[in-house]
Amino acid sequence: MALFLFLIIVAVVLGLIGAVTHGLFYLLIIGIVVLVLDFVYIVARGRRGRQTPLR
């Protein structure tokens, strides 16, 4: 969970830097990609945790 929160902070900071400095637009894109990957990871982890073995 700490890693997830750290990656959220990194994504937000990269997004802010990319938005403020127009020359570093690629940082905004990287921040958005990191944020989306974080949410995909959490959803996948949640689905895997709820599965029960078939008997």
PyMOL commands that set and color helices and strands:
alter all, ss='L'
color gray80, all
select helices_A, chain A and resi 2-20+22-50
alter helices_A, ss='H'
color red, helices_A
deselect
rebuild
show_as cartoon
